[in-house]
Amino acid sequence: MGNQKNNYNYPFRYCNSRKLCEVHGIPFRTLERWISEEKEKGNTISGRKSIPGVRGYIWDPNLFHDHFLMPKLYGPVRNEYEEQEHIVILNNIKKRKAI
């Protein structure tokens, strides 16, 4: 996954969960569900970093986008609902890039 040329930029280096969802066009509940699903599998989501001394997390949007979001959206789906959800999120991302 070395040196990739990113065709998107974020105005910040790290952000909170709400801002991450806003930038990517993801409903907050969807992100929470993905975190729960990955935790059940014993995995962590790329880009999610624990803040020492606090029960909170910050996100690296570039890592999240490259290593989790895109493989998730273009990967296999379980049902028609999930497929439609991925299409909506991809359309939101494309729309936000055009702005």
DSSP file (Angstrom, degrees, kcal/mol; ACC not computed):
  #  RESIDUE AA STRUCTURE BP1 BP2  ACC     N-H-->O    O-->H-N    N-H-->O    O-->H-N    TCO  KAPPA ALPHA  PHI   PSI    X-CA   Y-CA   Z-CA
    1    1 A M              0   0    0      0, 0.0     3,-0.2     0, 0.0    65,-0.0   0.000 360.0 360.0 360.0   8.7    0.0    0.0    0.0
    2    2 A G        +     0   0    0      1,-0.2     2,-0.9     2,-0.0     0, 0.0   0.805 360.0   1.1 -28.2-123.9    3.1    2.2   -0.1
    3    3 A N  S    S+     0   0    0      2,-0.0     2,-0.4     0, 0.0    -1,-0.2  -0.684  71.3 174.8 -86.8 105.4    3.1    5.5   -1.9
    4    4 A Q        -     0   0    0     -2,-0.9     2,-0.8    -3,-0.2    -2,-0.0  -0.874  32.1-128.1-108.3 142.8   -0.3    6.2   -3.3
    5    5 A K        -     0   0    0     -2,-0.4     2,-0.4     2,-0.0    -2,-0.0  -0.814  27.7-149.4 -88.4 110.4   -1.2    9.5   -5.0
    6    6 A N        -     0   0    0     -2,-0.8    56,-0.0     1,-0.1    60,-0.0  -0.655  12.4-162.3 -82.5 132.8   -4.4   10.6   -3.3
    7    7 A N  S    S+     0   0    0     -2,-0.4     2,-0.3     2,-0.0    -1,-0.1   0.074  72.3  66.9-100.1  23.8   -6.8   12.6   -5.4
    8    8 A Y        -     0   0    0      2,-0.0     2,-0.4    54,-0.0    -2,-0.1  -0.983  63.8-160.0-139.9 150.5   -8.6   13.9   -2.3
    9    9 A N        -     0   0    0     -2,-0.3    -2,-0.0    88,-0.1     0, 0.0  -0.959   6.1-150.4-131.6 148.6   -7.6   16.3    0.4
   10   10 A Y        -     0   0    0     -2,-0.4    52,-0.0     2,-0.1    -2,-0.0  -0.939  19.2-134.8-116.6 142.8   -8.9   16.9    3.9
   11   11 A P  S    S+     0   0    0      0, 0.0     2,-0.3     0, 0.0    -1,-0.0   0.401  89.8  45.3 -76.7   6.4   -8.6   20.3    5.6
   12   12 A F        -     0   0    0      1,-0.1    -2,-0.1     3,-0.0     3,-0.1  -0.968  68.9-139.7-146.0 157.6   -7.4   18.5    8.8
   13   13 A R  S    S+     0   0    0     -2,-0.3     2,-0.3     1,-0.2    49,-0.3   0.882  91.0  13.4 -85.3 -43.5   -5.0   15.8    9.8
   14   14 A Y        +     0   0    0     46,-0.2     2,-0.3    47,-0.1    -1,-0.2  -0.917  69.3 176.2-130.2 157.2   -7.2   14.2   12.5
   15   15 A C  B     -A   59   0A   0     44,-1.8    44,-2.9    -2,-0.3     2,-0.1  -0.943  29.6-100.4-151.1 171.8  -10.9   14.5   13.3
   16   16 A N     >  -     0   0    0     -2,-0.3     4,-2.1    42,-0.2     5,-0.2  -0.367  45.6 -95.7 -89.3 176.8  -13.6   13.1   15.5
   17   17 A S  H  > S+     0   0    0     40,-0.3     4,-2.3     1,-0.2     5,-0.2   0.888 121.5  52.5 -62.4 -42.1  -16.2   10.5   14.5
   18   18 A R  H  > S+     0   0    0      1,-0.2     4,-2.2     2,-0.2    -1,-0.2   0.919 111.3  45.9 -62.5 -44.4  -18.9   13.1   13.6
   19   19 A K  H  > S+     0   0    0      2,-0.2     4,-2.6     1,-0.2    -1,-0.2   0.883 110.4  54.4 -66.9 -38.2  -16.6   15.1   11.3
   20   20 A L  H  X S+     0   0    0     -4,-2.1     4,-2.0     1,-0.2    -2,-0.2   0.922 110.6  46.0 -60.1 -45.1  -15.4   11.9    9.7
   21   21 A C  H  X>S+     0   0    0     -4,-2.3     5,-2.0     1,-0.2     4,-1.3   0.901 112.1  51.4 -65.1 -41.0  -19.0   10.9    8.9
   22   22 A E  H  <5S+     0   0    0     -4,-2.2    -2,-0.2     1,-0.2     3,-0.2   0.919 111.4  46.9 -62.6 -44.2  -19.8   14.3    7.6
   23   23 A V  H  <5S+     0   0    0     -4,-2.6    -1,-0.2     1,-0.2    -2,-0.2   0.877 119.9  38.1 -67.6 -38.3  -16.8   14.4    5.2
   24   24 A H  H  <5S-     0   0    0     -4,-2.0    -1,-0.2    -5,-0.2    -2,-0.2   0.526 107.5-119.4 -92.5  -6.3  -17.4   10.9    3.8
   25   25 A G  T  <5 +     0   0    0     -4,-1.3    -3,-0.2     1,-0.3    67,-0.2   0.848  63.1 145.2  72.0  33.9  -21.2   11.1    3.7
   26   26 A I      < -     0   0    0     -5,-2.0    -1,-0.3    -6,-0.2     2,-0.1  -0.880  54.1-117.3-105.0 133.0  -21.6    8.2    6.1
   27   27 A P    >>  -     0   0    0      0, 0.0     4,-1.7     0, 0.0     3,-0.6  -0.466  24.2-126.2 -63.6 141.1  -24.5    8.1    8.6
   28   28 A F  H 3> S+     0   0    0      1,-0.3     4,-2.3     2,-0.2     5,-0.2   0.872 109.7  56.0 -59.1 -38.7  -23.1    8.0   12.1
   29   29 A R  H 3> S+     0   0    0      1,-0.2     4,-2.2     2,-0.2    -1,-0.3   0.841 103.6  55.0 -64.0 -32.7  -25.0    4.9   13.0
   30   30 A T  H <> S+     0   0    0     -3,-0.6     4,-2.6     2,-0.2    -1,-0.2   0.928 107.9  48.4 -65.6 -44.8  -23.4    3.1   10.1
   31   31 A L  H  X S+     0   0    0     -4,-1.7     4,-2.4     1,-0.2    -2,-0.2   0.924 111.3  50.3 -60.6 -43.8  -20.0    3.9   11.4
   32   32 A E  H  X S+     0   0    0     -4,-2.3     4,-2.1     1,-0.2    -1,-0.2   0.894 110.7  49.8 -61.1 -39.8  -20.9    2.7   14.8
   33   33 A R  H  X S+     0   0    0     -4,-2.2     4,-2.8     2,-0.2    -2,-0.2   0.914 109.7  50.7 -65.2 -42.8  -22.3   -0.5   13.3
   34   34 A W  H  X S+     0   0    0     -4,-2.6     4,-2.5     2,-0.2     5,-0.2   0.899 109.5  50.9 -61.8 -40.6  -19.0   -1.1   11.3
   35   35 A I  H  X S+     0   0    0     -4,-2.4     4,-2.2     1,-0.2    -1,-0.2   0.931 112.2  47.2 -61.3 -45.2  -17.0   -0.5   14.5
   36   36 A S  H  X S+     0   0    0     -4,-2.1     4,-2.1     2,-0.2    -2,-0.2   0.909 111.8  49.8 -63.5 -43.5  -19.1   -3.1   16.3
   37   37 A E  H  X S+     0   0    0     -4,-2.8     4,-1.4     1,-0.2    -1,-0.2   0.913 112.5  46.8 -63.0 -43.1  -18.9   -5.6   13.5
   38   38 A E  H  X>S+     0   0    0     -4,-2.5     5,-2.8     1,-0.2     4,-0.7   0.876 110.1  53.5 -67.0 -36.9  -15.1   -5.3   13.3
   39   39 A K  H ><5S+     0   0    0     -4,-2.2     3,-0.8     1,-0.2    -1,-0.2   0.891 106.1  53.2 -64.5 -39.0  -14.8   -5.6   17.0
   40   40 A E  H 3<5S+     0   0    0     -4,-2.1    -1,-0.2     1,-0.2    -2,-0.2   0.848 109.2  49.3 -63.7 -33.9  -16.8   -8.9   16.9
   41   41 A K  H 3<5S-     0   0    0     -4,-1.4    -1,-0.2    -5,-0.2    -2,-0.2   0.597 119.4-112.9 -78.9 -11.3  -14.4  -10.2   14.3
   42   42 A G  T <<5S+     0   0    0     -3,-0.8    -3,-0.2    -4,-0.7     2,-0.2   0.634  78.1 120.1  87.5  15.2  -11.5   -9.2   16.5
   43   43 A N      < -     0   0    0     -5,-2.8     2,-0.3    -6,-0.2    -1,-0.3  -0.593  53.5-138.2-105.8 168.3  -10.3   -6.5   14.1
   44   44 A T        -     0   0    0     -2,-0.2     2,-0.5    -3,-0.1    -9,-0.0  -0.895  25.5-109.4-120.7 157.9   -9.8   -2.8   14.4
   45   45 A I    >   -     0   0    0     -2,-0.3     3,-1.7     1,-0.1    19,-0.1  -0.741  37.1-113.4 -88.4 130.1  -10.7   -0.2   11.8
   46   46 A S  T 3  S+     0   0    0     -2,-0.5    22,-0.1     1,-0.2     3,-0.1  -0.367  99.9  27.1 -62.1 135.9   -7.7    1.5   10.1
   47   47 A G  T 3  S+     0   0    0      1,-0.3    13,-2.3    16,-0.1     2,-0.7   0.256  86.7 119.7  96.8 -11.9   -7.3    5.1   11.0
   48   48 A R  E <   -B   59   0A   0     -3,-1.7     2,-0.4    11,-0.2    -1,-0.3  -0.790  42.2-174.9 -90.6 118.2   -9.0    4.9   14.4
   49   49 A K  E     -B   58   0A   0      9,-3.2     9,-2.6    -2,-0.7     2,-0.2  -0.944  21.2-128.3-121.5 133.3   -6.6    6.0   17.1
   50   50 A S  E     -B   57   0A   0     -2,-0.4     7,-0.2     7,-0.2     5,-0.1  -0.518  18.8-131.9 -76.1 142.5   -7.1    5.9   20.9
   51   51 A I    >   -     0   0    0      5,-2.2     3,-1.8     3,-0.3     5,-0.4  -0.865  29.2-118.4 -94.3 120.4   -6.4    9.1   22.8
   52   52 A P  T 3  S+     0   0    0      0, 0.0     3,-0.1     0, 0.0    -1,-0.0  -0.336  94.5  12.4 -61.5 134.0   -4.3    8.3   25.8
   53   53 A G  T 3  S+     0   0    0      1,-0.2     2,-0.3    -2,-0.0    -3,-0.0   0.443 116.2  82.2  83.4   0.1   -5.9    9.0   29.2
   54   54 A V  S <  S-     0   0    0     -3,-1.8     2,-0.7     2,-0.2    -3,-0.3  -0.960  79.6-127.1-134.9 150.5   -9.4    9.6   27.6
   55   55 A R  S    S+     0   0    0     -2,-0.3     2,-0.3    -3,-0.1    -5,-0.0  -0.258  80.6  95.5 -89.5  48.2  -12.1    7.2   26.6
   56   56 A G        -     0   0    0     -2,-0.7    -5,-2.2    -5,-0.4     2,-0.3  -0.832  58.7-143.5-133.8 170.8  -12.2    8.7   23.1
   57   57 A Y  E     - B   0  50A   0     -2,-0.3   -40,-0.3    -7,-0.2     2,-0.3  -0.941   1.7-155.5-133.6 153.2  -10.8    8.2   19.7
   58   58 A I  E     - B   0  49A   0     -9,-2.6    -9,-3.2    -2,-0.3     2,-0.4  -0.871  19.2-133.7-121.5 163.3   -9.6   10.4   16.8
   59   59 A W  E     -AB  15  48A   0    -44,-2.9   -44,-1.8    -2,-0.3   -11,-0.2  -0.931   7.9-146.4-122.5 139.9   -9.6    9.4   13.2
   60   60 A D     >  -     0   0    0    -13,-2.3     4,-2.5    -2,-0.4     5,-0.2  -0.918  19.5-160.0 -96.3 105.7   -7.0    9.7   10.4
   61   61 A P  H  > S+     0   0    0      0, 0.0     4,-2.4     0, 0.0     5,-0.2   0.816  85.5  53.5 -64.0 -31.7   -9.3   10.3    7.4
   62   62 A N  H  > S+     0   0    0    -49,-0.3     4,-2.6     2,-0.2     5,-0.3   0.942 112.3  43.4 -67.2 -46.6   -6.7    9.3    4.8
   63   63 A L  H  > S+     0   0    0      2,-0.2     4,-2.6     1,-0.2     5,-0.5   0.922 115.1  50.0 -62.8 -44.6   -5.9    5.9    6.5
   64   64 A F  H  X>S+     0   0    0     -4,-2.5     5,-2.9     1,-0.2     4,-1.5   0.927 113.6  45.9 -59.0 -46.5   -9.7    5.3    7.1
   65   65 A H  I  <>S+     0   0    0     -4,-2.4     5,-2.1    -5,-0.2    -2,-0.2   0.938 120.2  37.0 -63.5 -49.6  -10.5    6.1    3.4
   66   66 A D  I  <5S+     0   0    0     -4,-2.6    -2,-0.2    -5,-0.2    -3,-0.2   0.891 126.6  30.8 -74.3 -41.8   -7.7    4.0    1.8
   67   67 A H  I  <5S+     0   0    0     -4,-2.6    -3,-0.2    -5,-0.3    -2,-0.2   0.623 134.0  13.1-101.1 -14.4   -7.5    1.0    4.1
   68   68 A F  I  X5S+     0   0    0     -4,-1.5     4,-2.1    -5,-0.5    -3,-0.2   0.692 119.5  47.6-123.6 -54.6  -11.1    0.5    5.3
   69   69 A L  I  ><S+     0   0    0     -5,-2.9     4,-2.8     2,-0.2     5,-0.2   0.941 112.9  43.5 -64.8 -52.7  -13.7    2.5    3.5
   70   70 A M  H  ><S+     0   0    0     -5,-2.1     4,-2.3    -6,-0.2    -1,-0.2   0.930 116.4  46.6 -63.6 -46.1  -12.9    1.8   -0.1
   71   71 A P  H  > S+     0   0    0      0, 0.0     4,-0.7     0, 0.0    -1,-0.2   0.887 114.6  50.1 -60.9 -35.1  -12.3   -1.9    0.4
   72   72 A K  H  < S+     0   0    0     -4,-2.1     3,-0.4     2,-0.2    -2,-0.2   0.931 113.0  44.5 -66.3 -45.8  -15.5   -2.1    2.4
   73   73 A L  H  < S+     0   0    0     -4,-2.8    -1,-0.2     1,-0.2    -3,-0.2   0.841 120.8  38.9 -71.0 -33.5  -17.6   -0.3   -0.2
   74   74 A Y  H  < S+     0   0    0     -4,-2.3    -1,-0.2    -5,-0.2    -2,-0.2   0.448 103.0  91.2 -95.3  -0.7  -16.2   -2.3   -3.2
   75   75 A G  S  < S-     0   0    0     -4,-0.7    -3,-0.1    -3,-0.4     2,-0.0  -0.116  92.3 -60.1 -83.0-175.6  -16.0   -5.6   -1.4
   76   76 A P        -     0   0    0      0, 0.0     2,-0.3     0, 0.0    -1,-0.2  -0.317  51.5-143.3 -66.6 149.6  -18.7   -8.3   -1.2
   77   77 A V        -     0   0    0      1,-0.1     3,-0.1    -3,-0.1    -4,-0.0  -0.813   9.7-143.4-114.4 156.0  -22.1   -7.4    0.3
   78   78 A R  S    S-     0   0    0     -2,-0.3     2,-0.3     1,-0.2    -1,-0.1   0.798  76.5 -10.8 -87.4 -31.5  -24.4   -9.6    2.4
   79   79 A N  S  > S-     0   0    0      1,-0.1     4,-1.8     0, 0.0    -1,-0.2  -0.917  76.2 -86.6-157.7 179.4  -27.7   -8.4    1.1
   80   80 A E  H  > S+     0   0    0     -2,-0.3     4,-2.4     1,-0.2     5,-0.2   0.841 120.3  57.3 -67.3 -34.4  -29.5   -5.9   -1.2
   81   81 A Y  H  > S+     0   0    0      1,-0.2     4,-2.3     2,-0.2    -1,-0.2   0.940 108.3  45.8 -62.0 -47.5  -29.9   -3.4    1.7
   82   82 A E  H  > S+     0   0    0      1,-0.2     4,-2.2     2,-0.2    -1,-0.2   0.877 111.1  53.6 -64.4 -37.6  -26.1   -3.3    2.3
   83   83 A E  H  X S+     0   0    0     -4,-1.8     4,-1.9     2,-0.2    -1,-0.2   0.924 110.1  46.8 -62.1 -44.6  -25.5   -3.0   -1.5
   84   84 A Q  H  X S+     0   0    0     -4,-2.4     4,-2.2     1,-0.2    -2,-0.2   0.890 109.9  54.0 -64.7 -39.4  -27.8    0.0   -1.7
   85   85 A E  H  X S+     0   0    0     -4,-2.3     4,-2.2     1,-0.2    -1,-0.2   0.907 108.2  49.7 -60.9 -42.4  -26.2    1.6    1.4
   86   86 A H  H  X S+     0   0    0     -4,-2.2     4,-2.5     1,-0.2    -1,-0.2   0.882 109.2  52.0 -65.3 -38.5  -22.8    1.3   -0.3
   87   87 A I  H  X S+     0   0    0     -4,-1.9     4,-2.3     2,-0.2    -2,-0.2   0.915 109.5  49.4 -63.8 -43.0  -24.1    2.9   -3.5
   88   88 A V  H  X S+     0   0    0     -4,-2.2     4,-2.2     2,-0.2    -2,-0.2   0.916 111.8  48.3 -62.8 -43.8  -25.5    5.8   -1.5
   89   89 A I  H  X S+     0   0    0     -4,-2.2     4,-2.3     2,-0.2    -2,-0.2   0.915 110.8  50.6 -64.6 -42.8  -22.2    6.3    0.4
   90   90 A L  H  X S+     0   0    0     -4,-2.5     4,-2.3     1,-0.2    -1,-0.2   0.901 110.5  49.7 -61.6 -40.5  -20.1    6.2   -2.9
   91   91 A N  H  X S+     0   0    0     -4,-2.3     4,-2.3     2,-0.2    -1,-0.2   0.897 109.6  51.6 -64.9 -39.6  -22.4    8.8   -4.4
   92   92 A N  H  X S+     0   0    0     -4,-2.2     4,-2.3     2,-0.2    -2,-0.2   0.902 109.7  49.6 -62.3 -41.3  -22.0   11.0   -1.4
   93   93 A I  H  X S+     0   0    0     -4,-2.3     4,-2.0     2,-0.2    -2,-0.2   0.931 111.6  47.9 -64.2 -45.4  -18.2   10.8   -1.6
   94   94 A K  H  X S+     0   0    0     -4,-2.3     4,-1.5     1,-0.2    -2,-0.2   0.896 112.2  50.1 -61.7 -40.1  -18.3   11.6   -5.3
   95   95 A K  H  X S+     0   0    0     -4,-2.3     4,-0.8     1,-0.2    -1,-0.2   0.901 110.7  48.8 -65.4 -41.4  -20.6   14.6   -4.7
   96   96 A R  H  < S+     0   0    0     -4,-2.3     3,-0.2     1,-0.2    -1,-0.2   0.821 108.2  54.3 -70.7 -30.9  -18.4   15.9   -1.8
   97   97 A K  H  < S+     0   0    0     -4,-2.0    -1,-0.2     1,-0.2    -2,-0.2   0.851 104.7  55.3 -68.0 -34.0  -15.2   15.6   -4.0
   98   98 A A  H  <        0   0    0     -4,-1.5    -1,-0.2     1,-0.3    -2,-0.2   0.739 360.0 360.0 -72.1 -22.3  -16.9   17.7   -6.7
   99   99 A I     <        0   0    0     -4,-0.8    -1,-0.3    -3,-0.2    -2,-0.1   0.500 360.0 360.0 -72.0 360.0  -17.6   20.6   -4.3
